[in-house]
Amino acid sequence: MELLANEVELVKELCERIKAEKEDTKLKILDIGCGTGKLAIYLREATGCDVTGIDPGRESIEKVRLKSSSVTFEVQSAEEMAFANHSFDFVVSLKALHEMANPEAALRESRRVLKEGGRILVIDWVGGVARTRSHAHAKKYFTKERLEEVLSETGFTGIRIELNKEGELMLVEGEKA
């Protein structure tokens, strides 16, 4: 699955963080707001982990199921998931959190479905950066500070934020303690 030029750096870093946790066990990863399935398919290929992608768009899910049989894709909202508590080792997202109607609910649900010690890894646009101000959804983008605050409010700890070299995308990581 091909990544966009501005995604490569942070998606590769995200993969490295997941691989660093992978021992002999097959980790379970949930991609929220998976859309076209690009990140989910890439993670499956790059890490060999069990990956599930969810998106509320039935049409998107039906299309992406045709692209890959090695990833499970389901029509679900990130704000209200049908998964049991403590089901996943990682929750990931690529340029989707700002699209969600209630990102705080999506983060609370992500925390709920993560195993103890599980981590969330979100790549999204950086709000307020000159290069992203002209984007269609720019008003919905989180600043680094606001996303760190929301992650903390929804119960994540050990929050780290890394920008790509252009400074327009951020990789945000939090842990379920």
C-alpha positions, 0 to 999 in steps of 0.5 A: 500500500502506497503512502503519501510523501508527507506520511512516510516518515511518521508511518515508518516511525509508528511501525518501528514503535510497534515492532519494538514491542513485538516479541514472539506474540502476535500483537493486535492493532486497531486502526480507527477511521481507517477509510481506504485502509491504507494504514491498516494494510501497510501495518499488516505488511510491515509488522505481520500483526493482526490488524482490524480497521474500522470506519463508519462509512459502509462504502469505504469498508466494502471497497477496502475489503476488496483490496486486502483479505489479510486485514479485518475491516468492519463498519463501526464508529470509533466513538462507540465500538462493539469490541470487548474491553482490553481487546487490542495492544495498539490503537492507531489512526492516520489523518482521521481524528480531526474528522470524527464528530466526537474525538474525545469519545473516540479516545475514551473508547480507544482507551477502553479497548486497549489492554493494560499497558497498550498504546495509542499512536495517532498521526494527524495534521498540526493545527495552526501551522501555516502549511495546514491553515488552507486545508479544508478541515483546518479549523478541526485540527488539533494543536500539539498542546490541545491534543496532548491535553485531550489525551491526558483528559481521556486517561492516557499517560506518557504522552509523546509528540513528534513532528514530521520534518515539514512540521505539518503532521504529528505522531502522538503516542499515549499509554493506557496505564 
